[in-house]
Amino acid sequence: MSMDDTTPFTMTVEPVSHDLGGFTVRRAVPSPRCRMVGPFVFVDEFGPAQLNPGDAMDVRPHPHINLSTVTYLIEGAIDHRDSLGSFATIRPGAVNLMTAGSGIVHSERTPQKERETGFPLYGMQTWLALPEALEEIDPTFESIAAGDLPIVTDTGVSARVIMGKLWGEAAPTTCHAETIYADIALDAGASVPIEAEADERGVMLIGGEASVDGEPLTLYALHVLRPGMAMTLTSGSGARVMLLGGETMGRRTVWWNFVSSRSERIEQAKEDWREGRFPKVPGDEKEFIPIPEKPKTVSYP
């Protein structure tokens, strides 16, 4: 629903939920009503869930172009492998940033130990559009440990800066465009300021109860904040909130796992994947996700 100018929100986007057999994924962006928030062109929240022994998350090798993927966990573990030969097991509080640029293939799977014992799963998967001048840069991967990301604390507040600069602290995570991204934990009665500097900002309540300037947040919905206004995030009984945004980006088209400012580039990527021209993932060469016949296309003016 759209908001009038007396509220701190310009819109509230209810996510589309998908049950993946053991855990739920909630997708707020892309949606017909919200093209992106800053460079964030894809926003998924998953969990919290408890998977049983023998269960697993297996995302087979698949390609990306012209974007960066950001994986962040609150609970659980995921093994990342990609066509650069990168391998990393992401754990809570750490961040994996994979910049696809001209093209990369990766897989994400549950580690063997967690498959045997069962495991919790709770976190965020987001994609960032690259600036047009950087869409075809060489692919890269970086994994930053939880201990290397700054944590801002105040009475009843613990906020981890995942990307960009917030509350006077800067994360070491590479930003190809101006980006803000933070995981905010609030105790009962706590509050934290939301700075006004970013062009576009959004907040997602992923646990508990919270409000912005007295307006309650809906669980798992993406609340897009009114530009240029400093605000206050408050919780009466405790909450977990993701803050994200950054600079306004130009037109992008999303087709399956491809994001680009140029429709012809997406057509080339489709053909390259069909014809097997993308590189393989070392250690995960046997499986892959075939290109779908008719995935949803979202074009943002």
Salt bridges, closest charged atoms under 4 A:
ASP44 OD1 - ARG27 NE 2.72
GLU45 OE1 - ARG26 NH1 2.66
ASP58 OD1 - ARG109 NH1 3.06
ASP58 OD1 - ARG115 NH2 2.46
ASP82 OD2 - HIS80 NE2 2.80
GLU114 OE2 - ARG91 NH1 3.33
GLU135 OE2 - ARG252 NE 3.62
GLU135 OE1 - ARG262 NE 3.57
GLU136 OE2 - ARG262 NH2 2.83
GLU136 OE2 - ARG265 NE 2.62
ASP183 OD1 - ARG240 NE 2.74
GLU200 OE2 - ARG35 NH2 3.97
GLU267 OE2 - LYS270 NZ 2.84
GLU271 OE2 - ARG277 NH2 3.32
ASP272 OD1 - ARG277 NH1 2.73
ASP284 OD2 - ARG109 NE 2.74
GLU287 OE1 - ARG109 NH2 2.74
